[in-house]
Amino acid sequence: MDKPVNDTKTTMTAETAENHVGRLSAISARSAVIVSIVSLLTLTIGAADTPGVMKFEDIAATAGVRVRHHTRQFKGATGDVLHMFTSGGAAASAGDFDNDGFDDLFVTNSNEGTTSYLYRNNGNLTFTNVAEKLGVGGGNDAKSIVADSVWFDYDNDGWRDLLVVRFGTPILYHNERAAAFRDVSASSGLTTFGNTIAAMAFDYDNDGRLDLLFGNYFKPLNLLDLPDPHVLPNDLDNAVNGGGVTLWHSLGNGRFENVTAKAGFAGHTGWTLDVGHGDFDDDGDQDVYLANDYGTDRYFVNDGDGTFTDKTETALGGFDTKKGMNVDVGDYDNDGKLDVYVTNITDEYMKECNMLWHNNGDGTFTDLSRETGTCETLWGWAAKFGDYDNDGLLDLFVVNGLRSAGPDNYIPVLVEMITRPGVDFTDVRQWPSIGTMTWSGYQKKKFYRNLDGQVFKEMSAAAGVDNDKDGRGLAVADYDNDGRLDFFQANADQEPLLYRNVTTGAGHWIQLKLVGSKSNRDAIGARVTVKTAARTQIREVDGGNGYAGQSLQRLHVGLGASTAVPSVSVRWPSGAVQQVTAVLDRLTTVREPASSGSR
């Protein structure tokens, strides 16, 4: 792996910078120019360790994963409108299902009769589709639409199982030690119909068994056998007729029970597009953030007794009318508190802004998307934090774009309908036909490099990731185990992209694979604190944060130029705290100390 290079600009002292600014002030009366130069110097002085030259290359074709996704096609006069409202199911989940040390990929397909893909990582930047061989490609029948997936070890046997969620009932596959997958849906209890677009696995009660939270878009009615045309949002800003969420508590042995009402989520009726979790209040249990396309986002605090309390109004400062699409969690400013990034819509259709919720550490959050430069990503979908140059700061990649088609623009037609008096938004027949028109399509992706923990710089073109596909899900992982994070981009009705990280001059790093004993085997919810002379960083293992994409469960931490083995502390979901020694530029496996007690 390439070593960090020196950059003399980062060694400029504050005194030298001040002298530079003084001379500039003396010789120029153009204040705008002076302000720009001062800003650059300020960013340079406050920057982290010298970054490398950030670069990615698409290797999907040579890797064997460039196979087109197909969204569900609907029949009849309202078919293209329903098609647009269900076109989010291009998802990808990274997970090492065969325990060979390389992350594999499960990639969804959504049209009737199509099969999803299970790409086994061959360890040489190529993949082999083994979905049919292992029995996990199905699910797109006449009454169901595959929308998302999650890897999680529900029985703690050391082999990750697979959940496929659908507009319909979910499918749960048990991993038979990588030789096959067995459909155990019928005995799991997960038999309730829902228009589920997102899912995550987490242990909300810290009993050592992974539970499931489903994000449901439409209310529970089958769109493929439409009994009533009044199925769309009843308000484009404050809808309350969505599917909300369902929480499934693990009883052990692959059985789950619906505890939505008991846990305090029954009153939520927004159009949920994504769900995310993290210990935002640092009390040892997992809290929940819900991104709602229609209806306000919601923030729920875990009470520690199996219930949650809605703290949206006090924590976020009120209710929003934005179109929430994504929830990803990370400590972007290294202050020891987990922050939240939510994508919305900022293009000619809607002039919204994303939300980068800075965790204030007192139970409240402040949106700093404008201040950090991460506000505008057009029609945003998935967004993922990751230290892509290993400089010790979390960067951010965002995909966007709704529908790229013909030269005619659907937005003026849509706006005319929306502003017409007396329109019933719920009636799918009221929405104008889309036909071959483009709706917020051909949008360039956004890649934000974290400059100093306070400001991000957009550099997608320079990084080689400014594609204009209709992006949906992101699965971030180190697919070639070289210590640089890569990512798979799923696109709706288009071929995917697999970006290999070829950054030169990247910093040092550590990766940690956590294995629970009293805690759940996947260690979801475990927090790692990494201390070097330069900074302290935290990471948590999550069970599917980020829209339509699950990323690596091993924890990746960039160390910049530091060559010292850092101090590493693990706080397990069981409450145990363990000091460990990590190996520089290597993967370290950490096992929770054995303890008695049943899961």
Buried (B, 14 or more C-beta within 10 A) or exposed (E): BBEBEEBEEBEBEEEEBEEBBEEBEEEEEEEEEBEEBBEEBBBBBBBBBBBBBBBBEBBBEEBBBBBEBBBBBBEEEBBBBBBBBBBBBBBBBBBBBBEEEBBBBBBBBBBBEBBBBBBBBBEEBBBEBBBEEBBBBBBBEEBBBBBBBBBBBBBBEEBBBBBBBBBBBBBBBBBEEBEBBEBBBEEBBBEBBBBBBBBBBBBBBBBBBBBBBBBBBBBBBBBBEBEEBBBBBBEBEBBBBBBBBBBBBBEBEBBBEBBBEEBBBBEBBBBBBBBBBBBBBEEBBBBBBBBBBBBBBBBBBBBEEBBBEBBBEEBBEEEBBBBBBBBBBBBBBBBEBBBBBBBBBBBEBBEBBBBBBBBEEEEBBBBBBEEBBBBBBBBBBBBBBBBBBBBBBBBBBBBBBBBBBEEEBBBEBBEEEEEEEEEEBBBBEBBEEBEEBBBBBEBBBBBBBBBBBBBBBBBBEBBBBBBEBBBBBBBBBBBBBBBBBBBBBBBBBBBBBBBBBBBBBBBBBBBBBBBBBBBBBBBBBBBBBBEBEBBBBBBBBBBBBBBBBBBBBBBBBBBBBBEEEBBBBBBBBBEBEBEBEBEBBEBBEBEBEEEEEEB
